Amino acid sequence: MMIRQNSSLDWSSSHQGEFVVSKFGMMGLTRRHEKNPSVRPPTRPIQRHPILIQGVEVPAVNTHKFLSVLLNQELCWKYHVNHSQQKGMQWVTQYCRLTRPSKGVSDKYMRCFYISVMVPKLLYAADLFLVPESCKGRGTKGLINRLSKIERQASLHITSALKSTPTDTLDACSDLLPFHLLVEKQIPGGF
């Protein structure tokens, strides 16, 4: 596809663009499994073989980052949620440095900082992997609960409350929506 006449390489050269084939990754999207030669676990995702484009080997990958979203070959979102949770916890640890009671930034500014920086970062592409709970189904309640731990940590730092404070009280004192309602609000066409 890339070597033919009027291919994407011709287009890139005429439009001052450049493809870096070394950054490519090939992924087959399927949930089919094959027998695993090593006994544990008994099955594994189907193994793909690399392909060659312009003499550069494009590896077959199980997980690939595309527009800051981690996709895996089975289109399960646990890898992306793990990645989002790690990013969120790193952010919260940096965030706690700003919220020190003696020399830190005031509560109202920290709340605005959380809403304007962390919420968009945490819920980027959330309409792909988070489904709010509704009367028809449970949604992705487990994933939402995992990400809500980050909001709880931020609320603790905003209010300087004790770790044993109930989450409902933290949300009320810091004037934040409960996380499951925040997800419903952020997802377009949410329930």
C-alpha positions as CSV (number, residue, x, y, z in Angstrom):
1,M,0.0,0.0,0.0
2,M,2.8,2.4,0.8
3,I,5.0,1.5,-2.2
4,R,2.5,1.9,-5.1
5,Q,2.2,5.0,-7.2
6,N,0.0,7.6,-5.6
7,S,0.5,6.0,-2.3
8,S,0.7,7.6,1.1
9,L,4.5,8.1,0.7
10,D,3.9,10.2,-2.5
11,W,1.3,12.2,-0.6
12,S,3.6,12.8,2.3
13,S,6.4,14.0,0.1
14,S,4.1,16.4,-1.8
15,H,2.6,17.8,1.4
16,Q,5.9,18.2,3.4
17,G,4.9,15.4,5.7
18,E,7.0,12.4,6.8
19,F,6.2,8.9,8.0
20,V,8.5,7.3,10.5
21,V,8.1,3.6,9.8
22,S,10.1,2.7,12.9
23,K,7.2,4.0,15.1
24,F,4.6,1.8,13.4
25,G,3.0,-1.1,15.2
26,M,0.9,-3.9,13.7
27,M,-2.0,-5.2,15.7
28,G,-4.7,-7.7,14.8
29,L,-8.0,-7.0,16.7
30,T,-9.5,-10.2,17.9
31,R,-10.4,-12.0,21.1
32,R,-9.6,-15.4,19.8
33,H,-7.1,-17.4,21.8
34,E,-4.7,-20.3,20.9
35,K,-3.3,-23.1,23.0
36,N,-0.3,-21.9,25.0
37,P,2.8,-24.1,24.6
38,S,3.8,-23.4,28.2
39,V,1.1,-24.9,30.3
40,R,0.2,-21.8,32.4
41,P,-2.1,-20.1,31.4
42,P,-3.8,-22.7,29.1
43,T,-4.5,-20.2,26.3
44,R,-3.0,-17.0,25.1
45,P,-4.0,-14.4,22.5
46,I,-3.2,-15.3,19.0
47,Q,0.4,-14.4,18.2
48,R,1.1,-12.2,15.1
49,H,4.2,-12.1,13.0
50,P,6.0,-8.9,12.1
51,I,5.7,-7.4,8.5
52,L,8.3,-5.5,6.4
53,I,7.6,-2.0,5.0
54,Q,10.4,-0.4,3.0
55,G,12.9,-2.8,4.6
56,V,11.9,-1.9,8.1
57,E,10.4,-4.5,10.3
58,V,7.1,-3.5,11.8
59,P,6.6,-5.5,15.0
60,A,3.3,-7.2,16.0
61,V,2.2,-5.7,19.3
62,N,-0.5,-6.6,21.8
63,T,-0.9,-3.1,23.1
64,H,-0.3,0.2,21.2
65,K,-0.7,3.8,22.2
66,F,-2.7,5.8,19.7
67,L,-3.6,9.4,20.5
68,S,-2.8,8.9,24.2
69,V,-5.2,5.9,24.4
70,L,-3.8,2.5,25.1
71,L,-5.5,-0.1,22.8
72,N,-4.9,-3.8,23.1
73,Q,-5.7,-6.4,20.5
74,E,-8.8,-7.6,22.5
75,L,-10.2,-4.1,22.9
76,C,-10.2,-4.4,26.7
77,W,-9.7,-1.2,28.5
78,K,-7.9,-2.5,31.7
79,Y,-4.5,-1.4,30.3
80,H,-5.7,2.1,29.6
81,V,-7.4,2.4,33.0
82,N,-4.2,1.2,34.7
83,H,-2.3,3.8,32.7
84,S,-4.8,6.5,33.7
85,Q,-4.7,5.5,37.3
86,Q,-0.9,5.6,37.4
87,K,-0.9,9.1,35.8
88,G,-3.5,10.2,38.3
89,M,-1.6,8.9,41.3
90,Q,1.6,10.6,40.1
91,W,-0.3,13.8,39.7
92,V,-1.8,13.6,43.1
93,T,1.6,13.1,44.7
94,Q,2.8,16.2,43.1
95,Y,-0.5,18.0,43.9
96,C,0.0,17.3,47.7
97,R,3.2,19.4,47.6
98,L,1.1,22.5,46.7
99,T,-1.6,21.9,49.4
100,R,0.6,22.1,52.5
101,P,-1.4,23.8,55.3
102,S,1.3,26.2,56.4
103,K,2.8,27.4,53.1
104,G,0.5,25.9,50.5
105,V,-2.1,27.3,48.1
106,S,-5.6,28.0,49.4
107,D,-8.4,25.4,49.2
108,K,-10.5,27.2,46.6
109,Y,-7.5,27.5,44.2
110,M,-6.6,23.8,44.7
111,R,-10.2,22.8,43.9
112,C,-10.1,24.9,40.7
113,F,-6.7,23.4,39.8
114,Y,-8.1,19.9,40.3
115,I,-11.2,20.5,38.2
116,S,-9.3,22.3,35.4
117,V,-6.2,20.1,35.1
118,M,-6.8,16.6,36.6
119,V,-10.4,15.9,35.6
120,P,-9.7,16.4,31.9
121,K,-6.5,14.4,32.1
122,L,-8.1,11.6,34.0
123,L,-11.2,11.4,31.9
124,Y,-9.6,11.8,28.5
125,A,-11.4,9.5,26.0
126,A,-13.6,8.3,28.9
127,D,-16.5,7.8,26.5
128,L,-14.5,4.9,25.0
129,F,-13.9,2.9,28.2
130,L,-16.3,4.1,30.9
131,V,-20.0,3.3,30.8
132,P,-22.1,4.9,33.6
133,E,-24.4,2.8,35.6
134,S,-28.0,2.9,34.5
135,C,-31.3,1.1,35.0
136,K,-30.4,-1.2,32.1
137,G,-27.0,-2.4,33.4
138,R,-24.1,-2.1,35.8
139,G,-21.8,-0.3,33.4
140,T,-18.1,-0.3,34.2
141,K,-18.6,0.2,37.9
142,G,-15.3,-1.4,38.8
143,L,-13.2,0.8,36.6
144,I,-15.1,3.9,37.8
145,N,-14.4,2.9,41.4
146,R,-10.7,2.5,40.7
147,L,-10.4,5.9,39.2
148,S,-12.5,7.5,42.0
149,K,-9.7,6.7,44.4
150,I,-7.7,9.5,42.8
151,E,-10.5,12.0,43.4
152,R,-10.6,10.9,47.0
153,Q,-6.9,11.6,47.4
154,A,-7.3,15.0,45.8
155,S,-10.2,15.8,48.1
156,L,-8.1,14.8,51.2
157,H,-5.5,17.3,50.1
158,I,-8.0,20.1,49.3
159,T,-9.7,19.8,52.7
160,S,-6.6,18.7,54.8
161,A,-8.9,16.1,56.3
162,L,-8.0,12.9,58.0
163,K,-7.7,9.7,55.9
164,S,-10.6,8.1,57.8
165,T,-13.0,10.8,56.7
166,P,-15.9,9.4,54.6
167,T,-15.8,10.1,50.9
168,D,-19.3,11.6,50.9
169,T,-18.2,14.2,53.5
170,L,-15.0,14.9,51.6
171,D,-17.0,15.6,48.4
172,A,-19.4,17.9,50.2
173,C,-16.7,19.8,52.0
174,S,-14.5,20.2,48.9
175,D,-17.6,21.0,46.7
176,L,-16.8,18.2,44.2
177,L,-19.3,16.0,42.5
178,P,-19.1,12.3,43.4
179,F,-16.9,10.6,40.8
180,H,-19.6,8.4,39.3
181,L,-21.8,11.6,38.7
182,L,-18.7,13.4,37.3
183,V,-18.3,10.5,34.8
184,E,-22.0,10.8,33.8
185,K,-21.6,14.5,33.3
186,Q,-18.3,14.2,31.2
187,I,-19.5,11.5,28.8
188,P,-21.5,13.0,25.9
189,G,-25.0,11.5,25.8
190,G,-24.5,10.0,29.2
191,F,-27.4,8.7,31.2
